[in-house]
Amino acid sequence: MNMQNPEEEQVRKNSGRMFEHPGIIRPRFVRMIRLTVVLTMVQLFWAGGIFYIGSKHPNLVLLPGEPAIDAQQNRITNPEMHQHRPVLYRPMVIYALYSMLHGFYVLIPCGMARYLTSGGWLKTALIFSVIPTPGFLLGLFQVPLAAYFLHLIRQPLWQDFFRWQGRLQSVNGLTDNRSPQK
């Protein structure tokens, strides 16, 4: 049985973190958000391109057994035809709309995480990046990176950073028995 003094155990736990103030994580936090936003913007441009190609050239990608759309049938010549435009129901166009919606679901929590320096919003953005997968090729980069970031923010230094940011924002840790300043 190895009995150690509590001070020695505390020194052993913090031996590698002597100069690691939670504030040094902030640049990494900003880079993490920036990289997630850049990949999401690439996803949005990808989805916009697929939407444009799918709506302008509806017969480019057809599922097996799917009938082709006549070019005249796809044009909107009067307001009633807009309701019957068949290209909007093509799988390629629906995928593009879904991918764009998913991209905005990632961008909103990224913006909130950056603005509030919040671990909860960052975790939400990373979970949205992982599930559901964003696209054919982009998932190869976005999903493993988001999974790595999710693993990274579970480390004690990141938890200290988010607690430190919470104290800075609420001033609860800096004042004795007073309500937080607004």
C-alpha positions as CSV (number, residue, x, y, z in Angstrom):
1,M,0.0,0.0,0.0
2,N,1.4,3.3,-1.1
3,M,0.1,6.1,1.2
4,Q,1.0,9.6,0.0
5,N,0.5,12.9,1.5
6,P,-2.5,14.8,-0.1
7,E,-0.2,17.6,-1.1
8,E,2.1,15.2,-2.9
9,E,-0.9,13.7,-4.7
10,Q,-2.1,17.1,-5.8
11,V,1.4,18.0,-7.1
12,R,1.5,14.6,-9.0
13,K,-1.8,15.3,-10.6
14,N,-0.9,18.9,-11.7
15,S,2.8,18.2,-12.5
16,G,2.3,18.6,-16.3
17,R,0.0,21.6,-16.0
18,M,2.1,24.0,-14.0
19,F,1.9,26.8,-16.5
20,E,-1.4,25.9,-18.2
21,H,-3.8,28.6,-17.3
22,P,-7.3,28.0,-18.7
23,G,-6.9,31.1,-20.8
24,I,-4.3,29.5,-23.1
25,I,-7.1,27.2,-24.5
26,R,-8.9,30.2,-26.0
27,P,-6.9,30.3,-29.2
28,R,-7.4,26.5,-29.7
29,F,-11.1,27.0,-28.9
30,V,-11.4,29.7,-31.6
31,R,-9.4,27.6,-34.1
32,M,-11.7,24.6,-33.4
33,I,-14.8,26.7,-34.1
34,R,-13.2,28.3,-37.2
35,L,-12.3,24.9,-38.7
36,T,-15.8,23.6,-38.1
37,V,-17.3,26.7,-39.7
38,V,-15.0,26.5,-42.7
39,L,-15.9,22.8,-43.3
40,T,-19.6,23.7,-42.9
41,M,-19.3,26.6,-45.4
42,V,-17.7,24.2,-47.9
43,Q,-20.6,21.9,-47.3
44,L,-23.0,24.7,-48.0
45,F,-21.3,25.6,-51.3
46,W,-21.3,22.0,-52.2
47,A,-25.0,21.7,-51.5
48,G,-25.7,24.9,-53.4
49,G,-23.9,23.6,-56.4
50,I,-25.8,20.3,-56.3
51,F,-29.0,22.2,-55.9
52,Y,-28.2,24.4,-58.9
53,I,-27.2,21.5,-61.1
54,G,-30.1,19.4,-60.0
55,S,-32.6,22.1,-60.7
56,K,-31.2,23.3,-64.0
57,H,-30.3,19.8,-65.3
58,P,-32.8,17.5,-63.7
59,N,-32.0,14.5,-65.9
60,L,-28.3,14.5,-65.1
61,V,-28.7,12.0,-62.2
62,L,-31.6,9.6,-62.3
63,L,-32.5,6.8,-60.0
64,P,-33.1,3.4,-61.7
65,G,-36.6,3.4,-63.1
66,E,-37.1,7.1,-62.7
67,P,-38.7,8.8,-65.7
68,A,-36.9,11.7,-67.3
69,I,-38.3,15.3,-67.1
70,D,-39.0,17.2,-70.2
71,A,-37.3,20.6,-70.3
72,Q,-40.5,22.3,-71.2
73,Q,-42.2,20.6,-68.2
74,N,-39.6,22.0,-65.9
75,R,-40.1,25.7,-66.9
76,I,-42.3,28.0,-65.0
77,T,-44.5,29.9,-67.5
78,N,-47.4,30.8,-65.2
79,P,-47.9,30.8,-61.5
80,E,-50.0,27.6,-61.5
81,M,-47.0,25.7,-62.9
82,H,-44.9,26.5,-59.9
83,Q,-47.0,24.1,-57.8
84,H,-46.4,21.2,-60.3
85,R,-42.7,21.7,-60.9
86,P,-41.4,18.1,-60.8
87,V,-37.7,18.9,-60.4
88,L,-38.2,20.0,-56.8
89,Y,-39.0,16.4,-55.8
90,R,-35.9,14.9,-57.3
91,P,-33.6,13.1,-54.8
92,M,-30.6,15.2,-55.8
93,V,-32.5,18.5,-55.1
94,I,-33.9,17.1,-51.8
95,Y,-30.4,16.0,-50.8
96,A,-29.1,19.5,-51.5
97,L,-31.9,21.1,-49.4
98,Y,-31.2,18.7,-46.6
99,S,-27.5,19.3,-46.7
100,M,-28.0,23.1,-46.6
101,L,-30.4,22.8,-43.7
102,H,-27.9,20.6,-41.9
103,G,-25.1,23.2,-42.6
104,F,-27.2,25.9,-41.0
105,Y,-27.8,23.6,-38.0
106,V,-24.0,23.5,-37.5
107,L,-23.4,27.2,-38.1
108,I,-25.9,28.5,-35.6
109,P,-24.4,26.7,-32.6
110,C,-20.9,27.6,-33.8
111,G,-21.8,31.2,-33.7
112,M,-23.3,30.9,-30.3
113,A,-20.3,29.0,-29.0
114,R,-18.0,31.7,-30.3
115,Y,-20.1,34.5,-29.0
116,L,-20.7,33.0,-25.5
117,T,-17.5,31.0,-25.3
118,S,-19.7,28.1,-24.3
119,G,-18.8,24.5,-24.1
120,G,-22.4,23.4,-24.4
121,W,-22.9,25.2,-27.7
122,L,-19.6,23.9,-29.0
123,K,-20.6,20.4,-28.1
124,T,-24.0,20.9,-29.8
125,A,-22.2,22.1,-33.0
126,L,-19.9,19.1,-32.9
127,I,-22.7,16.7,-32.4
128,F,-24.6,18.2,-35.3
129,S,-21.4,17.9,-37.4
130,V,-21.2,14.1,-36.6
131,I,-24.9,13.1,-36.8
132,P,-26.3,13.0,-39.4
133,T,-23.4,12.8,-41.8
134,P,-23.4,15.9,-44.0
135,G,-22.6,14.5,-47.5
136,F,-20.8,12.1,-49.7
137,L,-17.3,13.4,-49.6
138,L,-17.4,16.0,-46.8
139,G,-18.3,13.4,-44.2
140,L,-14.8,11.9,-44.7
141,F,-13.3,15.1,-43.2
142,Q,-16.0,16.6,-41.0
143,V,-17.1,13.5,-39.0
144,P,-13.7,12.3,-37.8
145,L,-12.6,15.8,-37.0
146,A,-15.7,16.6,-35.0
147,A,-15.4,13.2,-33.2
148,Y,-11.7,14.1,-32.4
149,F,-12.9,17.6,-31.1
150,L,-15.6,15.9,-29.0
151,H,-13.0,13.7,-27.4
152,L,-10.6,16.6,-26.9
153,I,-13.1,18.8,-25.0
154,R,-13.6,16.1,-22.4
155,Q,-10.1,16.6,-21.1
156,P,-9.7,18.3,-17.7
157,L,-8.0,21.4,-19.0
158,W,-10.9,22.1,-21.4
159,Q,-13.4,21.6,-18.5
160,D,-11.3,24.1,-16.5
161,F,-11.5,26.5,-19.4
162,F,-15.3,26.3,-19.7
163,R,-15.7,26.7,-15.9
164,W,-13.3,29.6,-15.9
165,Q,-15.2,31.3,-18.8
166,G,-18.5,30.7,-16.9
167,R,-17.0,32.4,-13.8
168,L,-15.7,35.3,-15.9
169,Q,-19.1,35.8,-17.5
170,S,-21.3,35.5,-14.4
171,V,-18.8,37.0,-11.9
172,N,-20.0,34.4,-9.4
173,G,-16.5,33.2,-8.6
174,L,-15.2,36.7,-8.1
175,T,-17.7,38.1,-5.7
176,D,-18.7,36.8,-2.2
177,N,-22.4,36.0,-1.7
178,R,-23.6,38.5,-4.2
179,S,-25.9,38.0,-7.1
180,P,-24.2,37.9,-10.6
181,Q,-23.9,41.2,-12.4
182,K,-25.9,41.6,-15.5
